[in-house]
């Protein structure tokens, strides 16, 4: 398993050490299967959602979470990594799939969850292909905290006013964008900060999933002529005025509501933001799976974002964390989680409150769709950091894509050379 190199600020590391001195847990596994489980997450804004699950988990398995949320990613990263070098290993914590999870697995720091996955697949609680992102040397580690499908949200009123049907082919989508632009409506949302990758991943994976996967493994270079051609398509769309002001500070959900643009490519968790902005699911906004760019593809690729819940191998709460992880895969847990988060559930036997999200989960679980890892998780961290910056620069000032791609490839060359 390839590893990543992480640079952390001194202040973040010091802050993490101070927190470690005060937190409990660690040492030999106490074997408890019920009680209060210390839980650390880098999703501080989700603390109320996790707390909301305590009523269900107390009823089902007599476990409740004591949640500590971090909003600073570097500080959280430092805290978790430092905890493994002390007797304060966390009983349950959030992380990310990809190379950073593989690094912890390689170091023997993460508890194996193969038995939990085997039961969940046998019970029909999760699709077997979801194991891939959690499998190292034939064994599974962690369980999915959540799953989100990256789809296209659209303003239903705008589509109705312009007489646009939901696109079922890429040609339909291009025609819709052209029609919207002709009517004075910006087709798509786009930003030059952080979420700079969605359209790139959509264009590449929708053209050739193998080409997309090759970027993640280093087998394909960012300067490959096929990637350059895809970037030129993206540039042409930007120059045609198909994208919103990349520097706008308007909340994306508010922008869709007030018609700053007609569509936005986002994860299925975006329902919560739209509902919070005063839009009604199925009435004011809808969603659809983005068609493949290449009509010859046998299946429609769809990006999947999945973040893991992990248990430290040396935690004093290992048994408790594993018990909670097993419960987490159940229909009861995923029904409660879907209600709390307003997102799809990875367990097809769970009840999803929003009919539109339930339909999405059912649709993409069927034949004709191919899941692929979101660019953010699929790409090794050092390469990702540069790619996000370069995509942001390209979005802000579209031009010849080759210099942007060369900058990403230079970092990729360094990264893959270190893995040899």
C-alpha positions in Angstrom: 0.0 0.0 0.0 1.4 3.4 -1.0 1.8 5.9 1.8 1.5 9.7 1.8 3.6 12.4 3.3 1.8 14.9 5.5 3.2 18.3 6.5 1.6 19.7 9.7 1.9 23.1 11.3 3.7 23.2 14.6 0.8 25.0 16.2 -1.6 22.3 15.2 0.7 19.5 16.5 1.1 21.3 19.8 -2.6 21.9 20.1 -3.2 18.2 19.4 -0.7 17.1 22.0 -2.5 19.3 24.6 -5.8 17.7 23.8 -4.3 14.3 24.0 -3.1 14.9 27.5 -6.7 15.6 28.6 -8.6 12.9 26.7 -9.4 9.5 28.0 -9.2 6.0 26.6 -6.2 3.9 25.5 -4.3 0.9 26.6 -5.5 -2.7 26.7 -9.0 -3.4 25.4 -11.4 -3.4 28.3 -13.8 -5.7 26.5 -16.9 -3.6 27.2 -19.7 -4.1 24.6 -22.0 -1.4 26.1 -21.5 2.1 27.5 -20.3 5.4 26.3 -17.9 5.4 23.3 -15.5 8.2 22.8 -15.8 9.4 19.2 -13.6 11.9 17.4 -14.5 13.4 14.0 -13.2 16.0 11.6 -16.8 17.0 10.8 -17.5 19.3 13.7 -20.6 20.6 11.9 -22.1 17.1 12.0 -22.0 16.8 15.8 -25.7 17.3 16.2 -26.4 14.6 13.7 -24.3 12.1 15.5 -25.8 13.1 18.8 -29.3 12.6 17.3 -28.4 8.9 16.8 -27.7 8.3 20.4 -31.4 7.6 21.2 -31.4 4.8 18.5 -28.1 3.3 19.4 -28.9 3.2 23.2 -32.2 1.4 22.4 -30.6 -1.1 19.9 -27.2 -1.9 21.4 -26.9 0.2 24.6 -24.1 2.4 23.3 -24.0 6.2 23.0 -21.4 8.4 21.5 -19.4 11.1 23.4 -18.5 13.2 20.3 -15.6 15.6 20.0 -15.6 17.5 16.7 -12.7 19.2 15.0 -13.2 21.9 12.4 -9.5 22.3 11.6 -8.3 19.5 9.3 -4.6 19.8 10.1 -5.2 19.8 13.8 -7.4 16.8 13.6 -4.9 14.9 11.4 -2.2 15.7 14.0 -4.4 14.6 16.9 -5.3 11.3 15.4 -1.8 10.4 14.3 -0.3 11.5 17.6 -2.9 9.4 19.5 -1.5 6.2 18.0 1.9 6.9 19.6 0.4 7.2 23.0 -2.0 5.1 25.1 -4.9 7.4 23.9 -5.9 5.5 20.7 -9.5 6.5 19.9 -12.3 3.9 20.2 -14.0 5.4 17.1 -13.0 8.1 14.7 -13.6 9.4 11.2 -10.9 9.3 8.5 -10.8 9.2 4.7 -10.3 6.3 2.3 -7.4 6.1 -0.1 -3.7 6.4 0.5 -4.1 8.0 4.0 -6.2 5.1 5.3 -3.8 2.6 3.7 -0.9 4.2 5.5 -2.6 3.6 8.9 -3.5 0.0 7.9 0.2 -0.7 6.9 1.3 0.5 10.3 -1.1 -1.9 12.0 -3.0 1.0 13.7 -6.6 0.2 12.4 -8.8 -2.7 13.6 -9.8 -5.2 11.0 -13.6 -5.3 10.1 -13.7 -8.2 7.7 -16.3 -10.1 9.8 -18.5 -7.0 10.0 -18.4 -6.6 6.2 -19.0 -10.3 5.6 -22.1 -10.2 7.7 -23.4 -6.9 6.1 -22.9 -8.2 2.6 -24.6 -11.6 3.4 -27.5 -9.7 5.0 -27.9 -7.5 2.0 -27.1 -4.4 4.0 -24.5 -3.1 1.6 -23.4 -3.7 -2.0 -20.3 -6.0 -2.2 -18.5 -3.6 -4.5 -18.5 -1.0 -1.7 -15.8 -3.1 -0.1 -13.2 -2.1 -2.6 -12.3 1.3 -0.9 -12.0 -0.5 2.4 -10.0 -3.5 1.4 -6.2 -3.9 1.9 -4.5 -7.2 1.1 -7.8 -9.0 1.0 -9.1 -7.7 4.4 -11.5 -4.9 5.3 -10.8 -2.0 7.6 -13.3 0.5 9.0 -16.9 0.8 7.9 -18.6 3.6 5.7 -19.6 6.6 7.8 -21.7 7.8 4.9 -22.2 7.5 1.2 -22.9 10.3 -1.2 -23.5 10.1 -4.9 -22.4 13.1 -7.0 -25.3 14.1 -9.1 -26.8 17.1 -10.9 -29.2 19.3 -8.9 -31.5 21.6 -10.9 -33.9 24.4 -10.4 -37.3 22.8 -11.5 -38.9 26.2 -12.1 -36.2 27.3 -14.5 -36.4 24.0 -16.4 -40.1 24.4 -16.6 -40.0 28.0 -17.8 -37.5 27.1 -20.5 -39.2 23.9 -21.5 -36.2 21.7 -20.7 -36.7 18.0 -19.9 -34.3 16.1 -17.6 -31.3 15.2 -19.9 -30.8 11.4 -20.4 -27.7 11.7 -22.7 -24.7 14.0 -22.8 -26.0 15.5 -26.0 -29.2 16.4 -24.2 -27.2 18.0 -21.4 -25.2 20.1 -23.8 -28.4 21.1 -25.6 -30.0 22.1 -22.3 -26.9 24.2 -21.4 -26.9 26.0 -24.7 -30.6 26.7 -24.5 -30.3 28.1 -21.0 -27.4 30.3 -22.0 -29.4 31.5 -25.0 -32.2 32.5 -22.6 -29.9 34.5 -20.4 -29.6 31.8 -17.7 -26.2 30.5 -16.5 -26.3 26.7 -16.9 -23.9 25.6 -14.2 -22.4 26.5 -10.8 -18.7 26.5 -10.5 -16.2 27.6 -7.8 -12.4 28.3 -7.9 -11.9 27.2 -4.2 -11.8 23.7 -2.8 -14.6 22.0 -4.9 -12.7 22.7 -8.1 -12.6 19.0 -9.2 -16.2 17.9 -9.9 -16.4 18.9 -13.5 -13.0 17.4 -14.2 -13.9 14.1 -12.7 -17.2 14.1 -14.5 -15.7 14.8 -17.9 -12.8 12.2 -17.5 -14.8 9.4 -15.9 -17.7 10.0 -18.2 -15.4 9.7 -21.2 -13.4 6.7 -20.1 -13.5 5.2 -16.5 -10.2 3.4 -17.2 -8.5 6.7 -18.1 -9.8 8.2 -14.8 -8.6 5.3 -12.7 -5.2 5.5 -14.4 -4.7 9.0 -13.0 -5.3 7.7 -9.5 -2.7 4.9 -9.9 -0.1 6.9 -11.9 -0.5 4.8 -15.0 -1.9 7.8 -16.9 -0.3 11.2 -16.9 -2.2 14.4 -16.5 -0.4 15.5 -19.7 -1.8 12.6 -21.7 -3.3 14.0 -24.9 -6.7 12.5 -24.0 -6.7 14.5 -20.7 -5.6 17.6 -22.6 -8.5 17.2 -25.0 -11.0 16.9 -22.2 -9.6 20.0 -20.5 -10.0 21.8 -23.8 -13.7 20.9 -23.8 -14.0 22.3 -20.3 -12.3 25.5 -21.4 -14.6 25.8 -24.4 -17.6 25.5 -22.1 -16.2 28.1 -19.7 -15.6 30.5 -22.6 -19.1 29.9 -23.8 -20.3 31.3 -20.5 -21.8 28.1 -19.2 -20.5 28.5 -15.7 -21.2 30.9 -12.8 -18.8 33.5 -11.4 -16.1 31.3 -9.8 -15.3 33.9 -7.2 -18.9 34.5 -6.0 -19.4 34.4 -2.2 -23.1 33.6 -2.5 -24.0 30.3 -0.8 -24.4 27.7 -3.6 -27.9 26.6 -2.3 -29.1 30.2 -2.3 -27.6 30.7 -5.8 -29.6 27.8 -7.1 -32.8 29.1 -5.4 -32.5 32.6 -6.8 -31.6 31.4 -10.3 -28.0 32.5 -10.4 -27.6 29.2 -12.3 -29.9 26.4 -13.2 -27.7 23.4 -12.2 -25.1 22.4 -9.7 -23.0 19.2 -9.6 -22.8 18.2 -5.9 -23.0 15.3 -3.5 -26.4 13.9 -2.5 -25.9 15.5 1.0 -26.7 18.8 -0.7 -30.4 18.2 -0.1 -29.9 19.5 3.5 -28.4 22.8 2.2 -31.2 23.3 -0.3 -33.9 22.5 2.3 -32.2 24.9 4.6 -32.3 27.6 1.9 -36.1 27.2 1.7 -36.4 25.0 -1.4 -38.7 22.0 -1.3 -37.3 18.6 -2.5 -39.2 17.4 -5.6 -41.0 20.7 -6.0 -38.5 23.5 -6.2 -35.5 21.3 -7.0 -34.8 17.9 -8.5 -31.7 15.8 -9.2 -30.5 13.4 -11.9 -27.6 11.2 -12.6 -25.3 12.9 -15.0 -25.2 11.0 -18.3 -21.9 9.6 -19.6 -20.0 11.8 -22.0 -19.2 8.8 -24.1 -22.5 7.2 -25.3 -20.7 4.0 -26.1 -20.0 3.2 -22.5 -21.9 0.1 -21.3 -22.7 1.7 -17.9 -23.1 5.2 -16.6 -20.3 6.2 -14.3 -21.3 7.9 -11.0 -18.9 9.4 -8.5 -19.2 8.0 -4.9 -18.0 9.8 -1.8 -17.6 7.5 1.2 -15.9 8.4 4.5 -14.9 5.7 7.0 -15.6 5.2 10.7 -12.6 3.5 12.1 -11.5 1.8 15.3 -7.9 2.0 16.6 -6.3 -1.4 17.0 -4.8 -0.6 20.4 -7.7 1.3 21.9 -9.0 0.4 25.3 -12.5 0.8 23.7 -11.8 -1.5 20.7 -14.6 -4.0 21.5 -17.0 -1.2 22.1 -16.0 0.5 18.9 -16.4 -2.7 16.9 -19.8 -3.3 18.4 -20.9 0.1 17.4 -19.5 -0.4 13.9 -21.4 -3.6 13.4 -24.6 -1.8 14.5 -23.8 1.1 12.2 -24.2 -1.2 9.1 -27.8 -2.2 10.1 -31.0 -1.0 8.6 -32.0 0.6 11.9 -28.8 2.6 12.2 -28.9 3.7 8.6 -32.5 4.7 8.8 -31.7 6.9 11.8 -28.6 8.3 10.0 -30.5 9.2 6.8 -33.1 11.0 8.9 -30.5 12.9 10.8 -28.3 13.9 7.8 -30.9 14.1 5.1 -28.9 11.9 2.7 -29.0 8.5 1.1 -28.3 5.4 3.1 -25.8 2.8 1.9 -28.0 0.1 3.3 -30.8 -0.6 0.8 -33.0 -2.0 3.6 -33.0 1.3 5.4 -35.9 3.7 5.1 -35.0 7.0 3.5 -37.3 9.9 4.5 -36.8 11.9 1.2 -38.5 10.1 -1.7 -36.2 11.6 -4.2 -33.1 10.4 -2.3 -34.7 6.9 -1.9 -35.2 6.8 -5.6 -31.6 7.8 -6.3 -30.3 5.1 -4.0 -32.5 2.5 -5.7 -31.6 3.7 -9.2 -27.8 3.6 -8.9 -27.8 0.3 -7.0 -29.4 -1.3 -10.1 -28.0 -2.4 -13.4 -26.6 0.2 -15.8 -24.5 2.2 -13.3 -20.8 2.0 -12.4 -19.6 3.6 -9.2 -16.2 5.2 -9.1 -14.3 6.9 -6.2 -14.6 10.7 -6.0 -11.5 12.5 -7.2 -10.9 13.8 -3.7 -10.5 10.3 -2.2 -9.1 8.6 -5.3 -6.1 10.9 -5.7 -3.0 10.7 -3.4 -2.9 13.7 -1.1 0.2 15.6 -2.4 -1.1 15.3 -6.0 -4.6 16.3 -4.9 -3.4 19.4 -3.2 -1.7 20.7 -6.4 -4.6 19.5 -8.6 -7.1 21.5 -6.6 -5.0 24.6 -6.8 -4.4 24.2 -10.6 -8.1 23.5 -11.4 -9.0 26.5 -9.3 -6.5 28.7 -11.3 -7.9 27.2 -14.6 -11.4 28.0 -13.6 -10.5 31.5 -12.6 -8.6 32.2 -15.8 -9.3 29.6 -18.4 -6.8 29.3 -21.2 -4.3 26.7 -22.6 -4.8 23.8 -20.2 -1.4 22.2 -20.7 0.6 24.5 -18.2 -2.0 23.6 -15.5 -1.7 19.9 -16.3 2.1 20.1 -16.4 2.1 21.5 -12.9 0.0 18.7 -11.6 2.0 16.1 -13.4 5.3 17.5 -12.0 3.9 16.8 -8.5 2.6 13.4 -9.6 6.1 12.4 -10.9 7.6 13.3 -7.6 5.0 11.3 -5.7 5.2 8.2 -7.7 9.0 8.2 -7.7 8.9 8.1 -3.9 6.7 5.0 -4.0 9.2 3.0 -6.0 
